[in-house]
Amino acid sequence: MGQLNKNKLLKNLLHMSRQHRDMINIMPLQTGSLLTSAAKEALIEFGDGYSVCDFCLGSLVNIPSPPIKDFVHELLPPFLGADIATITHGAREGIFIIMHSLTHPGDSIIVDRNRHYTTTVAAESLGLNLIKVPNSGYPEFKIDVNDYIPLIEEHKPSMLLLTYPDGSYGNLPDAVKLGEIASKYNIPYIVNGAYSVGRMPVNMTEIGADFIIGSAHKSMASAGPCGVLGMKEKWQEIVLRKSKSHKNKEIELLGCTLRGVPLVTLMASFPHVMERVNLWNEQVDKAQWFSSELGKIGFIQLGEKPHKHDLLAFETPIFYEISQHIRERGYFLYKELEERGIWGPQPGMTKTTKVSSFAASREQLEYVVDSFRTIINKYS
Ligand SMILES: *Cc1c(COP(=O)(O)O)cnc(C)c1O
Protein backbone atom coordinates (compact mmCIF):
# COMPACT_ATOMS: atom_id res chain seq x y z
CA MET A 1 0.00 0.00 0.00
CA GLY A 2 1.43 3.42 -0.96
CA GLN A 3 1.85 6.32 1.43
CA LEU A 4 -1.19 8.03 0.00
CA ASN A 5 -3.42 5.05 0.62
CA LYS A 6 -2.14 4.59 4.14
CA ASN A 7 -3.00 8.19 4.93
CA LYS A 8 -6.37 7.81 3.32
CA LEU A 9 -7.15 4.74 5.39
CA LEU A 10 -6.57 6.64 8.61
CA LYS A 11 -8.34 9.75 7.41
CA ASN A 12 -11.43 7.86 6.31
CA LEU A 13 -11.46 5.75 9.43
CA LEU A 14 -11.25 8.68 11.80
CA HIS A 15 -13.66 10.72 9.72
CA MET A 16 -16.17 7.87 10.08
CA SER A 17 -15.65 8.02 13.84
CA ARG A 18 -19.20 6.76 14.39
CA GLN A 19 -20.98 10.00 13.61
CA HIS A 20 -24.13 8.43 14.98
CA ARG A 21 -22.57 7.86 18.38
CA ASP A 22 -24.83 10.27 20.23
CA MET A 23 -27.99 9.53 18.28
CA ILE A 24 -31.07 7.63 19.42
CA ASN A 25 -30.14 4.08 18.52
CA ILE A 26 -32.89 1.67 17.40
CA MET A 27 -30.65 -0.59 15.33
CA PRO A 28 -31.29 -4.16 16.58
CA LEU A 29 -27.66 -5.30 16.33
CA GLN A 30 -26.52 -2.43 18.52
CA THR A 31 -29.13 -1.64 21.15
CA GLY A 32 -28.04 -4.40 23.53
CA SER A 33 -24.34 -3.83 23.00
CA LEU A 34 -23.90 -0.16 23.84
CA LEU A 35 -21.02 -0.01 26.31
CA THR A 36 -21.40 1.03 29.93
CA SER A 37 -19.00 3.74 31.12
CA ALA A 38 -17.10 1.10 33.09
CA ALA A 39 -16.64 -0.90 29.88
CA LYS A 40 -15.38 2.20 28.08
CA GLU A 41 -12.77 2.70 30.79
CA ALA A 42 -11.74 -0.96 30.64
CA LEU A 43 -11.54 -0.70 26.86
CA ILE A 44 -8.82 1.93 27.07
CA GLU A 45 -7.02 0.40 30.05
CA PHE A 46 -6.79 -3.06 28.47
CA GLY A 47 -6.55 -1.97 24.85
CA ASP A 48 -3.09 -3.41 24.20
CA GLY A 49 -2.83 -6.92 22.85
CA TYR A 50 -2.80 -9.84 25.32
CA SER A 51 -3.42 -7.36 28.13
CA VAL A 52 -5.22 -9.92 30.29
CA CYS A 53 -2.38 -12.42 30.15
CA ASP A 54 0.04 -10.84 32.69
CA PHE A 55 -0.82 -13.31 35.46
CA CYS A 56 -1.77 -16.33 33.38
CA LEU A 57 -0.62 -19.71 34.65
CA GLY A 58 -1.62 -21.52 31.48
CA SER A 59 -5.39 -21.35 31.53
CA LEU A 60 -7.28 -18.24 30.40
CA VAL A 61 -10.42 -18.99 32.43
CA ASN A 62 -8.34 -19.36 35.61
CA ILE A 63 -6.53 -16.02 35.46
CA PRO A 64 -6.88 -14.40 38.92
CA SER A 65 -6.14 -10.83 37.87
CA PRO A 66 -8.03 -9.32 36.14
CA PRO A 67 -10.65 -11.50 37.89
CA ILE A 68 -11.46 -13.77 34.94
CA LYS A 69 -11.53 -16.85 37.13
CA ASP A 70 -14.24 -15.44 39.40
CA PHE A 71 -16.22 -14.14 36.46
CA VAL A 72 -16.21 -17.37 34.47
CA HIS A 73 -16.59 -19.85 37.33
CA GLU A 74 -18.57 -17.91 39.97
CA LEU A 75 -20.72 -15.30 38.25
CA LEU A 76 -21.44 -16.65 34.80
CA PRO A 77 -22.87 -20.14 35.54
CA PRO A 78 -25.70 -18.97 37.84
CA PHE A 79 -26.47 -16.11 35.47
CA LEU A 80 -27.00 -18.63 32.65
CA GLY A 81 -28.59 -21.26 34.86
CA ALA A 82 -25.76 -23.56 33.78
CA ASP A 83 -23.43 -25.88 35.72
CA ILE A 84 -20.35 -24.85 33.76
CA ALA A 85 -19.62 -21.77 31.66
CA THR A 86 -16.90 -20.57 29.37
CA ILE A 87 -16.20 -17.66 27.04
CA THR A 88 -16.14 -17.72 23.25
CA HIS A 89 -15.68 -15.31 20.36
CA GLY A 90 -19.43 -15.09 19.83
CA ALA A 91 -22.67 -17.00 19.44
CA ARG A 92 -21.67 -18.65 16.18
CA GLU A 93 -18.39 -19.92 17.62
CA GLY A 94 -20.24 -21.33 20.64
CA ILE A 95 -22.65 -23.22 18.40
CA PHE A 96 -19.84 -24.45 16.18
CA ILE A 97 -17.86 -25.73 19.17
CA ILE A 98 -20.81 -27.79 20.40
CA MET A 99 -21.64 -29.15 16.96
CA HIS A 100 -18.03 -30.04 16.36
CA SER A 101 -17.73 -31.91 19.67
CA LEU A 102 -21.02 -33.79 19.55
CA THR A 103 -21.63 -34.76 15.93
CA HIS A 104 -20.06 -36.68 13.08
CA PRO A 105 -20.22 -35.77 9.38
CA GLY A 106 -23.45 -37.10 7.93
CA ASP A 107 -25.41 -36.77 11.20
CA SER A 108 -28.77 -35.03 11.15
CA ILE A 109 -29.55 -32.13 13.45
CA ILE A 110 -32.93 -30.46 13.85
CA VAL A 111 -33.15 -26.67 13.89
CA ASP A 112 -35.93 -24.11 13.55
CA ARG A 113 -36.70 -22.49 10.23
CA ASN A 114 -36.00 -19.05 11.83
CA ARG A 115 -32.44 -19.95 12.78
CA HIS A 116 -29.55 -17.55 12.16
CA TYR A 117 -27.54 -18.09 8.98
CA THR A 118 -24.45 -18.94 11.04
CA THR A 119 -26.18 -22.08 12.33
CA THR A 120 -26.57 -23.22 8.74
CA VAL A 121 -22.99 -22.36 7.83
CA ALA A 122 -21.60 -24.14 10.92
CA ALA A 123 -23.56 -27.28 10.02
CA GLU A 124 -22.41 -27.01 6.42
CA SER A 125 -18.75 -26.80 7.41
CA LEU A 126 -19.16 -29.97 9.51
CA GLY A 127 -21.03 -31.93 6.86
CA LEU A 128 -24.23 -32.16 8.89
CA ASN A 129 -27.67 -32.73 7.50
CA LEU A 130 -29.84 -29.80 8.54
CA ILE A 131 -33.49 -30.65 9.16
CA LYS A 132 -35.70 -27.57 9.48
CA VAL A 133 -38.83 -27.25 11.58
CA PRO A 134 -41.14 -25.01 9.53
CA ASN A 135 -42.66 -21.77 10.81
CA SER A 136 -46.30 -20.75 10.50
CA GLY A 137 -45.56 -18.36 7.60
CA TYR A 138 -46.78 -14.81 7.06
CA PRO A 139 -47.43 -12.74 9.15
CA GLU A 140 -46.34 -14.31 12.46
CA PHE A 141 -43.73 -16.87 11.34
CA LYS A 142 -44.13 -18.78 14.62
CA ILE A 143 -42.32 -21.97 15.52
CA ASP A 144 -44.44 -24.68 17.18
CA VAL A 145 -41.96 -26.87 19.03
CA ASN A 146 -44.33 -29.88 18.77
CA ASP A 147 -43.27 -29.96 15.13
CA TYR A 148 -39.84 -31.21 16.27
CA ILE A 149 -41.40 -34.54 17.31
CA PRO A 150 -42.20 -36.16 13.93
CA LEU A 151 -38.82 -35.00 12.60
CA ILE A 152 -37.03 -36.52 15.60
CA GLU A 153 -38.77 -39.83 14.99
CA GLU A 154 -37.98 -39.76 11.29
CA HIS A 155 -34.36 -38.56 11.36
CA LYS A 156 -32.91 -39.73 14.72
CA PRO A 157 -30.93 -36.46 15.06
CA SER A 158 -27.82 -36.08 17.19
CA MET A 159 -28.81 -32.58 18.34
CA LEU A 160 -31.71 -30.13 18.59
CA LEU A 161 -31.30 -26.38 18.32
CA LEU A 162 -33.79 -23.63 19.05
CA THR A 163 -33.23 -19.97 18.24
CA TYR A 164 -34.60 -18.02 21.19
CA PRO A 165 -35.60 -15.54 19.96
CA ASP A 166 -34.77 -15.53 16.26
CA GLY A 167 -33.08 -12.49 14.75
CA SER A 168 -35.66 -11.90 12.02
CA TYR A 169 -38.93 -11.48 13.94
CA GLY A 170 -37.98 -11.61 17.62
CA ASN A 171 -40.27 -14.60 18.24
CA LEU A 172 -39.91 -16.55 21.47
CA PRO A 173 -41.03 -20.16 20.94
CA ASP A 174 -41.85 -22.50 23.82
CA ALA A 175 -38.30 -23.41 24.82
CA VAL A 176 -39.39 -25.23 28.00
CA LYS A 177 -41.67 -27.54 26.04
CA LEU A 178 -38.81 -28.38 23.70
CA GLY A 179 -36.72 -29.14 26.80
CA GLU A 180 -39.29 -31.77 27.78
CA ILE A 181 -39.24 -33.23 24.28
CA ALA A 182 -35.41 -33.30 24.19
CA SER A 183 -35.29 -35.05 27.54
CA LYS A 184 -37.93 -37.61 26.54
CA TYR A 185 -35.95 -38.57 23.42
CA ASN A 186 -32.63 -38.03 25.19
CA ILE A 187 -31.14 -35.71 22.57
CA PRO A 188 -28.73 -32.85 23.40
CA TYR A 189 -30.56 -29.53 23.15
CA ILE A 190 -28.93 -26.15 22.40
CA VAL A 191 -30.68 -22.84 23.04
CA ASN A 192 -29.30 -20.03 20.92
CA GLY A 193 -29.83 -17.00 23.14
CA ALA A 194 -27.89 -14.45 21.06
CA TYR A 195 -30.83 -12.05 21.40
CA SER A 196 -31.90 -13.07 24.90
CA VAL A 197 -28.91 -13.68 27.20
CA GLY A 198 -28.10 -10.26 28.70
CA ARG A 199 -31.43 -8.69 27.75
CA MET A 200 -33.97 -10.88 29.54
CA PRO A 201 -33.81 -13.56 32.23
CA VAL A 202 -32.94 -16.92 30.62
CA ASN A 203 -32.13 -19.97 32.68
CA MET A 204 -30.77 -23.04 30.93
CA THR A 205 -31.80 -25.43 33.70
CA GLU A 206 -35.34 -24.06 33.88
CA ILE A 207 -35.61 -24.45 30.11
CA GLY A 208 -34.27 -27.99 30.34
CA ALA A 209 -31.53 -27.39 27.78
CA ASP A 210 -28.07 -28.95 27.67
CA PHE A 211 -26.39 -25.83 26.32
CA ILE A 212 -27.04 -22.12 26.20
CA ILE A 213 -25.31 -19.65 23.92
CA GLY A 214 -25.04 -15.89 24.30
CA SER A 215 -23.60 -13.13 22.12
CA ALA A 216 -21.92 -10.55 24.33
CA HIS A 217 -21.42 -8.00 21.55
CA LYS A 218 -25.12 -8.23 20.73
CA SER A 219 -26.80 -8.45 24.10
CA MET A 220 -24.28 -8.00 26.93
CA ALA A 221 -23.03 -4.43 26.47
CA SER A 222 -19.64 -5.55 25.17
CA ALA A 223 -17.22 -4.49 22.46
CA GLY A 224 -16.66 -8.00 21.21
CA PRO A 225 -16.32 -10.15 19.37
CA CYS A 226 -17.23 -12.18 22.41
CA GLY A 227 -19.80 -14.62 23.63
CA VAL A 228 -20.70 -16.97 26.45
CA LEU A 229 -21.44 -20.68 26.54
CA GLY A 230 -23.14 -22.53 29.38
CA MET A 231 -23.60 -26.28 29.67
CA LYS A 232 -24.61 -29.14 31.92
CA GLU A 233 -21.76 -30.62 33.87
CA LYS A 234 -21.86 -33.90 31.94
CA TRP A 235 -20.79 -32.17 28.71
CA GLN A 236 -17.70 -30.59 30.19
CA GLU A 237 -15.40 -33.53 29.55
CA ILE A 238 -16.51 -33.71 25.92
CA VAL A 239 -16.88 -30.08 24.87
CA LEU A 240 -14.07 -28.70 27.06
CA ARG A 241 -11.75 -31.70 26.72
CA LYS A 242 -8.07 -30.86 27.08
CA SER A 243 -5.19 -31.40 24.71
CA LYS A 244 -2.99 -34.43 25.39
CA SER A 245 0.14 -32.43 24.77
CA HIS A 246 -0.95 -29.19 26.49
CA LYS A 247 -2.87 -30.22 29.55
CA ASN A 248 -4.27 -26.76 30.39
CA LYS A 249 -5.64 -26.11 26.92
CA GLU A 250 -9.15 -26.90 25.70
CA ILE A 251 -8.94 -28.33 22.19
CA GLU A 252 -12.19 -26.84 20.93
CA LEU A 253 -11.15 -23.39 22.16
CA LEU A 254 -7.70 -23.73 20.57
CA GLY A 255 -6.31 -23.09 24.03
CA CYS A 256 -7.52 -19.57 24.71
CA THR A 257 -10.44 -17.61 23.27
CA LEU A 258 -10.78 -14.00 24.44
CA ARG A 259 -7.26 -12.75 24.85
CA GLY A 260 -7.87 -9.13 25.77
CA VAL A 261 -10.19 -6.23 25.29
CA PRO A 262 -13.49 -7.98 24.38
CA LEU A 263 -13.38 -9.92 27.62
CA VAL A 264 -12.69 -6.95 29.87
CA THR A 265 -15.59 -5.00 28.37
CA LEU A 266 -17.85 -8.01 29.00
CA MET A 267 -16.67 -8.23 32.60
CA ALA A 268 -16.90 -4.47 33.21
CA SER A 269 -20.49 -4.34 31.93
CA PHE A 270 -21.57 -7.52 33.66
CA PRO A 271 -22.81 -6.01 36.97
CA HIS A 272 -25.06 -3.71 34.94
CA VAL A 273 -26.22 -6.55 32.69
CA MET A 274 -27.10 -8.69 35.72
CA GLU A 275 -29.35 -5.89 36.94
CA ARG A 276 -30.94 -4.94 33.66
CA VAL A 277 -32.38 -8.37 32.90
CA ASN A 278 -34.63 -7.85 35.95
CA LEU A 279 -36.29 -4.93 34.17
CA TRP A 280 -37.37 -7.12 31.25
CA ASN A 281 -41.13 -6.70 31.85
CA GLU A 282 -40.73 -2.96 31.33
CA GLN A 283 -38.86 -3.65 28.10
CA VAL A 284 -41.67 -5.85 26.82
CA ASP A 285 -44.31 -3.22 27.72
CA LYS A 286 -42.26 -0.58 25.92
CA ALA A 287 -41.86 -2.78 22.82
CA GLN A 288 -45.60 -3.49 22.64
CA TRP A 289 -46.45 0.16 23.06
CA PHE A 290 -43.90 1.17 20.37
CA SER A 291 -45.30 -1.43 18.00
CA SER A 292 -48.85 -0.20 18.47
CA GLU A 293 -47.81 3.44 17.93
CA LEU A 294 -46.06 2.49 14.69
CA GLY A 295 -49.15 0.49 13.72
CA LYS A 296 -51.16 3.73 13.88
CA ILE A 297 -49.01 5.29 11.15
CA GLY A 298 -49.27 2.31 8.80
CA PHE A 299 -46.45 -0.01 9.88
CA ILE A 300 -47.51 -3.67 9.80
CA GLN A 301 -45.79 -5.69 12.51
CA LEU A 302 -44.56 -9.16 11.59
CA GLY A 303 -43.81 -11.90 14.11
CA GLU A 304 -45.71 -12.77 17.28
CA LYS A 305 -48.48 -10.45 18.44
CA PRO A 306 -48.61 -9.35 21.16
CA HIS A 307 -44.85 -9.23 20.92
CA LYS A 308 -42.63 -10.47 23.75
CA HIS A 309 -39.28 -9.02 22.67
CA ASP A 310 -37.73 -5.65 21.79
CA LEU A 311 -36.73 -6.79 18.29
CA LEU A 312 -39.56 -5.77 15.97
CA ALA A 313 -39.94 -6.37 12.23
CA PHE A 314 -42.40 -4.36 10.17
CA GLU A 315 -43.65 -4.13 6.64
CA THR A 316 -43.58 -0.50 5.61
CA PRO A 317 -45.37 -0.25 2.24
CA ILE A 318 -45.70 3.52 2.58
CA PHE A 319 -41.92 4.02 2.54
CA TYR A 320 -41.55 1.68 -0.41
CA GLU A 321 -44.14 3.69 -2.37
CA ILE A 322 -42.30 6.92 -1.61
CA SER A 323 -38.95 5.41 -2.62
CA GLN A 324 -40.35 4.55 -6.06
CA HIS A 325 -40.73 8.15 -7.20
CA ILE A 326 -37.87 10.08 -5.64
CA ARG A 327 -34.27 10.47 -6.69
CA GLU A 328 -32.68 9.06 -3.49
CA ARG A 329 -34.72 5.86 -3.85
CA GLY A 330 -34.55 3.81 -0.64
CA TYR A 331 -31.89 6.01 0.94
CA PHE A 332 -34.24 8.88 1.72
CA LEU A 333 -35.45 7.23 4.91
CA TYR A 334 -32.01 6.72 6.37
CA LYS A 335 -31.07 10.30 5.49
CA GLU A 336 -34.24 11.81 6.93
CA LEU A 337 -33.82 9.85 10.15
CA GLU A 338 -30.14 10.69 10.44
CA GLU A 339 -30.93 14.39 10.14
CA ARG A 340 -33.34 13.93 13.04
CA GLY A 341 -30.73 12.18 15.20
CA ILE A 342 -32.09 8.66 14.80
CA TRP A 343 -29.89 5.68 13.95
CA GLY A 344 -31.81 2.62 12.96
CA PRO A 345 -33.29 1.14 9.81
CA GLN A 346 -30.70 -0.22 7.43
CA PRO A 347 -29.75 2.34 4.76
CA GLY A 348 -31.55 1.59 1.49
CA MET A 349 -34.24 -0.68 2.92
CA THR A 350 -37.83 0.48 2.71
CA LYS A 351 -40.16 -2.49 2.11
CA THR A 352 -39.56 -3.94 5.53
CA THR A 353 -37.64 -2.68 8.49
CA LYS A 354 -36.29 -4.09 11.73
CA VAL A 355 -35.93 -1.96 14.82
CA SER A 356 -35.29 -2.48 18.53
CA SER A 357 -36.78 -0.51 21.40
CA PHE A 358 -34.25 -1.81 23.94
CA ALA A 359 -31.90 1.18 24.32
CA ALA A 360 -34.25 4.12 23.82
CA SER A 361 -36.52 5.61 26.47
CA ARG A 362 -40.27 6.02 25.90
CA GLU A 363 -39.75 9.74 25.33
CA GLN A 364 -37.12 9.00 22.71
CA LEU A 365 -39.35 6.43 21.04
CA GLU A 366 -42.22 8.93 20.99
CA TYR A 367 -39.89 11.27 19.13
CA VAL A 368 -39.01 8.40 16.74
CA VAL A 369 -42.70 7.78 15.98
CA ASP A 370 -43.27 11.53 15.45
CA SER A 371 -40.29 11.63 13.10
CA PHE A 372 -41.62 8.73 11.01
CA ARG A 373 -45.00 10.51 10.86
CA THR A 374 -43.40 13.79 9.77
CA ILE A 375 -41.37 12.04 7.07
CA ILE A 376 -44.48 10.30 5.70
CA ASN A 377 -46.38 13.61 5.60
CA LYS A 378 -43.48 15.40 3.93
CA TYR A 379 -43.41 13.00 0.96
CA SER A 380 -47.10 12.11 0.63
C1 LIG B 1 -26.59 -12.14 15.91
C2 LIG B 1 -26.99 -13.56 15.98
C3 LIG B 1 -26.03 -14.57 15.92
C4 LIG B 1 -24.58 -14.30 15.69
O1 LIG B 1 -23.99 -13.78 16.83
P1 LIG B 1 -22.40 -13.65 16.89
O2 LIG B 1 -22.14 -13.49 18.35
O3 LIG B 1 -22.05 -12.43 16.12
O4 LIG B 1 -21.83 -14.89 16.33
C5 LIG B 1 -26.45 -15.87 16.05
N1 LIG B 1 -27.74 -16.17 16.24
C6 LIG B 1 -28.69 -15.22 16.31
C7 LIG B 1 -30.12 -15.61 16.54
C8 LIG B 1 -28.35 -13.88 16.18
O5 LIG B 1 -29.30 -12.96 16.22
The ligand as an SDF file (V2000), in Angstrom:
LIG
                    3D

 15 15  0  0  0  0  0  0  0  0999 V2000
  -26.5910  -12.1350   15.9080 C   0  0  0  0  0  0  0  0  0  0  0  0
  -26.9860  -13.5590   15.9840 C   0  0  0  0  0  0  0  0  0  0  0  0
  -26.0320  -14.5730   15.9160 C   0  0  0  0  0  0  0  0  0  0  0  0
  -24.5770  -14.3030   15.6950 C   0  0  0  0  0  0  0  0  0  0  0  0
  -23.9950  -13.7780   16.8280 O   0  0  0  0  0  0  0  0  0  0  0  0
  -22.4040  -13.6460   16.8940 P   0  0  0  0  0  0  0  0  0  0  0  0
  -22.1410  -13.4880   18.3520 O   0  0  0  0  0  0  0  0  0  0  0  0
  -22.0470  -12.4290   16.1160 O   0  0  0  0  0  0  0  0  0  0  0  0
  -21.8280  -14.8940   16.3300 O   0  0  0  0  0  0  0  0  0  0  0  0
  -26.4500  -15.8740   16.0530 C   0  0  0  0  0  0  0  0  0  0  0  0
  -27.7360  -16.1710   16.2440 N   0  0  0  0  0  0  0  0  0  0  0  0
  -28.6900  -15.2200   16.3130 C   0  0  0  0  0  0  0  0  0  0  0  0
  -30.1150  -15.6130   16.5420 C   0  0  0  0  0  0  0  0  0  0  0  0
  -28.3530  -13.8840   16.1810 C   0  0  0  0  0  0  0  0  0  0  0  0
  -29.3040  -12.9580   16.2220 O   0  0  0  0  0  0  0  0  0  0  0  0
  1  2  1  0
  2  3  1  0
  2 14  2  0
  3  4  1  0
  3 10  2  0
  4  5  1  0
  5  6  1  0
  6  7  2  0
  6  8  1  0
  6  9  1  0
 10 11  1  0
 11 12  2  0
 12 13  1  0
 12 14  1  0
 14 15  1  0
M  END
$$$$
